Amino acid sequence: MTEAQLEKLKYPIGNFELPSTITPAHIEEWIDVLETFPKRLTLLVRPLTDEQLETPYRPYGWTVRQLIHHIADSHHHSYARFKWALTENKPVIKAYYEDRWADLFDSKTAPIQLSLDHLTAVHGRLVYLLKGLSPEDFEKSFIHPETHSEIPLKVNLGMYSWHSLHHYAHIEHLIIRNHWH
């Protein structure tokens, strides 16, 4: 496999591209992605067998099971980051080692329904929160401890919308490549 092919498997929809100006239309679109994502993901993965769930989405990548648990873990963190930024002045958030979390026993073996249910709940709460925020609220930010960068909530929203579509595409492309549907 060439480096270009591997890169396409890693980033099937490309890297996150931040618009030069984030408009209310972007915010609305990104909230819509988060609102529909848990159901779309559930419909995509529900028909998969245990053997299919144990298939890596790319060479040296996580299995579909690990990927689903990773999405739930990551979006749980994102929800907390929104709350911190809304209730504290530019808090330094807690980073985590997503690769180590994905190697934990539960990420490798737990039923995916646990994380699908968790995503439904977290996204339900997050979308409810997001729909009630003012434009000024979206300007609030947190500090990432590894990069020391300040991340406004409107940027975090865009990143997690992309993150949802990014991992959905990993699974969808694997299903298509392997003719599973």
Secondary structure, DSSP 4 states (H G I P E B T S, - for coil): --HHHHHHHH-TT-S----SS--HHHHHHHHHHHHHHHHHHHHHHTT--HHHHTSBSSTT--BHHHHHHHHHHHHHHHHHHHHHHHHSSSPBPPP--HHHHHTSHHHHHS-HHHHHHHHHHHHHHHHHHHHT--HHHHH-EEE-TTT--EEEHHHHHHHHHHHHHHHHHHHHHHHHHTT--
